[in-house]
Amino acid sequence: MKLQDKIVKKLARQKKGNSGANEVAQWILKSQQVLRVVLELLQDRREIIRQRAIYAITTAAKLNPRLLYGFSRRLALKLFDYVFTSYRQTRKFLGGVIPGINEAEKHETIEQLTELLTSQSPVVREAAITGISNLGQSDASFRDLSFHAITIGLRDREPTVRCRAIKIMGDFCKVNPDFRDKARPLLHDSLKDPARTVYGEARKQLKI
């Protein structure tokens, strides 16, 4: 039986939870070849296989945060895109990965997430902003990059993303009070936003 067929059979197995995907996650930790095959399955025509492939990869990455480094940026971006679109687990996923990666890898992760700010999916853009903010809060050396990414979110074309960016900006400034003077005029600009939810969140963060 070919390796891909063996992995697909395991992912498709119907049991409680994601037992098959958990087994595949263990295989991934032991073999880069298995990881490459599972990454290819992110493009499988069957949604259940794509979702369980995502689950297997993210489970393995939480156990070994360095797992995805060394692969091409295109593959990493594809993984991020699928993870954020299918599960919206940004905080949980990055929360498990970030503590175990070094400074150079954090910089690479921020670059990958920043590229996702141009995604066609507002869910992906919102998740990318959240992830970048988490990185900035975890390490002071990345605060400027994080702040810049959040400001991009404030200008997003979707009200839901702008609203989320305002909330993230408020949280970011609570942890990094020296950024409040930079953030205040940007939040004041959001008071002119035509979307009531965005305007309301700006008022809340400015405590007007």
Secondary structure, 3 states (H helix, E strand, C coil): CCHHHHHHHHHHCCCCCCHHHHHHHHHHHHCHHHHHHHHHHHHCCCHHHHHHHHHHHHHHHHHCCCCCCCCCHHHHHHHHHHHHHHCCCHHHHHHHHHHHCCHHHHHHHHHHHHHHHHCCCHHHHHHHHHHHHHHHHHCHHHHHHHHHHHHHHHCCCCHHHHHHHHHHHHHHHHHCHHHHHHHHHHHHHHHHCCCHHHHHHHHHHHCC
